[in-house]
């Protein structure tokens, strides 16, 4: 069995295409999970554009999107995801925060309406199916891939995911805000014993008080949760736009000193979840 994770976008809030953001990357949230021949994509931030080109080069024509939520930085890469314009492609898109309102299809199509985008949603040629569920539900994606979900503490709602394949567990937990002095039991239960947790680490503990209520957490809280839950590795993720390469270098050092299982996610980084190894950085191409 092969289970690999690749980071295509690790930034939060807005893309940062600048010289001092090159080492860790400036694209917004997009993570690819490869389970044998199955492709699962977490979020459609700007990083999904390069992933789409790669999937076409690899001649992959079926995949599932699991959306954490639908704020702009997690969906604005979708209109630039080249496979959606191919009629031989099948895409399933799932979201857990919109079942009580407009639904995921409406949100994705509305961002492509004039006068804010020139190509209408109706121009998409791919065979796209939409599934709105309630965060907290569990479901199967087939091929032995089981998914558990949990609601997250974020403005307009959000969903955390736990993907289980045999004895391998990956958790994707962004965007979420913790409460000082309290443990988020939803998150703690979701990540219990996971091999890798990708966690919203937008701020540091020192920065957090000035941004309380904005819907984000800290890398230190991620470490605390992962140690409590018996997690093997933590990917520090959803970097704030103001955190340049020098800042994140310091975070990497501090996090590694705090707990050996923590590392800072970079664009192009691959993690093989079936073999114990240090996460490696590869070129983001096919």
TAHU-V690028 format. One record per pair of residues at least 12 apart in sequence whose ideal C-beta (glycine too) atoms are under 8 Angstrom apart, sorted by the first residue. I is the first residue (numbers start at 1). GAP is how many residues later the second one is. Records with the same first field share a line. If there is no record, write none. Layout:
I=GAP / GAP
//
This chain:
1=34 / 35 / 164 / 165 / 167 / 273
2=32 / 33 / 34 / 270 / 272
3=30 / 31 / 32 / 162 / 165 / 167 / 269 / 270 / 271
4=29 / 30 / 266 / 267 / 268 / 269 / 270
5=26 / 27 / 28 / 29 / 165 / 191 / 193 / 265 / 266 / 268
6=25 / 26 / 28 / 262 / 263 / 264 / 265 / 276
7=18 / 23 / 24 / 40 / 228 / 230 / 258 / 259 / 260 / 261 / 262 / 263
8=19 / 22 / 23 / 24 / 39 / 40 / 42 / 43 / 259 / 276
9=16 / 18 / 19 / 20 / 21 / 22 / 34 / 36 / 37 / 38 / 39 / 68 / 258
10=14 / 15 / 17 / 19 / 37 / 227 / 228 / 229 / 255 / 256 / 257
11=13 / 14 / 15 / 16 / 17 / 18 / 34 / 62 / 227 / 228 / 230
12=16 / 17 / 61 / 162 / 163 / 188 / 190 / 204 / 226 / 227 / 228 / 229
13=15 / 60 / 189 / 227 / 228
14=14 / 59 / 227
15=12 / 13 / 30 / 31 / 58
16=225
18=226
20=224 / 225 / 226
21=223 / 224
22=223
23=222 / 225 / 226 / 243
24=215 / 221 / 224 / 240 / 241 / 242 / 243
25=22 / 241 / 242 / 243
26=241
27=18 / 19 / 20 / 22 / 23 / 50 / 240
28=17 / 18 / 19 / 45 / 46 / 48 / 49
29=13 / 14 / 16 / 18 / 39 / 44 / 45 / 145 / 208 / 209
30=12 / 13 / 14 / 15 / 16 / 17 / 18 / 21 / 47
31=12 / 141 / 167
32=19
33=130 / 137
35=108 / 110 / 130
36=107
38=25 / 26 / 103 / 105 / 107
39=16 / 21 / 23 / 24 / 25
40=23 / 24 / 25 / 26 / 101 / 105 / 123
41=22 / 23 / 24 / 25
42=23 / 24 / 25 / 26 / 119 / 130 / 156
43=22 / 23 / 24 / 25 / 31 / 32 / 131
44=21 / 23 / 30 / 31 / 32 / 33 / 34 / 37
45=28 / 29 / 30 / 31 / 32
46=27 / 30 / 31 / 34
47=30 / 220
48=29 / 30 / 32 / 33
49=28 / 31 / 32 / 33
50=234
51=30
52=28 / 29 / 30 / 31 / 32
53=29 / 233
54=230 / 231 / 232
55=28
56=26 / 27 / 30
57=229
58=228
61=22 / 25 / 27 / 28 / 29
62=27 / 28 / 29
63=20 / 27 / 28 / 29
64=27 / 28 / 29 / 30 / 77
65=26 / 27 / 28 / 29
66=28 / 81 / 93 / 95 / 106
67=26 / 27 / 28 / 29 / 37 / 92
68=84 / 90 / 91 / 92 / 93 / 104 / 106 / 107
69=26 / 28 / 83 / 85 / 87 / 88 / 89 / 90 / 106
70=25 / 27 / 28 / 34 / 37 / 38 / 86
71=85 / 104
72=39
74=101
75=32 / 33 / 36
76=35
78=30 / 33
79=32 / 33 / 38 / 40
83=43
84=40 / 41 / 42 / 44
85=38 / 39 / 40 / 41
86=39 / 40
87=38 / 39 / 40
89=36 / 37 / 38
90=36 / 37 / 39
91=35 / 36 / 37 / 38
92=36 / 37 / 38 / 39
93=12 / 15 / 35 / 36 / 37 / 38
94=36 / 37 / 38 / 39
95=12 / 36 / 37 / 38 / 64
96=36 / 37 / 38 / 39 / 40 / 41 / 53 / 55 / 61 / 63
97=38 / 54 / 59 / 60 / 61 / 62
98=34 / 59
99=33 / 34 / 35
100=34
103=27 / 29
104=26 / 27 / 28
105=25
108=13
109=12
133=16
135=14 / 15 / 16 / 17 / 22 / 23 / 24 / 25
136=13 / 14 / 15
137=12
144=21 / 22
145=18 / 19 / 20
146=17 / 18 / 19
147=14 / 15 / 16 / 17
148=13 / 14 / 16 / 42
149=12 / 13 / 41
150=12 / 36 / 37 / 39 / 40
151=35
152=21 / 23 / 24 / 34 / 35
153=23 / 24 / 25 / 26 / 31 / 62
154=21 / 22 / 23 / 61 / 62
155=59 / 60
158=16 / 17 / 18 / 57
160=12 / 13 / 14 / 16 / 26 / 27 / 30
161=12
162=28 / 29 / 32
168=27 / 105 / 106
169=24 / 25 / 26 / 27
170=24 / 25 / 26 / 27 / 28 / 103
171=19 / 20 / 23 / 25 / 26 / 27 / 60
172=26
173=14 / 17 / 18 / 24 / 25 / 26 / 27
174=24 / 25 / 26 / 63 / 64
175=25 / 27 / 40 / 41 / 63
176=24 / 39 / 40 / 41
177=23 / 35 / 36 / 37 / 38 / 39 / 40
178=39 / 40 / 43
180=28
183=42 / 45
184=41
187=38
188=37 / 40 / 41
191=34 / 35 / 38 / 40
192=37 / 38 / 39
193=36 / 37 / 38
194=35 / 37 / 38
195=36 / 37 / 38 / 78
196=35 / 36 / 37 / 38 / 39 / 75 / 77
197=25 / 28 / 29 / 32 / 34 / 36 / 37 / 38
198=37 / 39 / 67
199=18 / 20 / 23 / 26 / 27 / 35 / 36 / 37 / 38
200=16 / 17 / 22 / 37 / 38
201=16 / 17 / 18 / 21 / 35 / 36 / 37 / 38 / 50
202=14 / 15 / 16 / 36 / 37 / 38
203=13 / 14 / 15 / 37
204=14 / 15 / 16 / 47
205=13 / 15 / 16
207=33
216=22
219=15 / 17 / 32 / 36 / 43
220=38
222=12 / 14 / 40
223=32 / 35 / 36 / 39
226=33 / 35 / 36
227=32
231=30
232=29
233=28 / 29 / 30 / 38 / 46
234=21 / 25 / 27 / 28 / 29
235=28 / 29 / 30 / 36 / 44
236=15 / 16 / 19 / 26 / 27 / 28 / 29
237=28
239=25 / 26
248=16
251=13
252=12
263=15 / 16
266=15
267=17
268=13 / 14 / 15 / 16
269=12 / 13
270=12
//
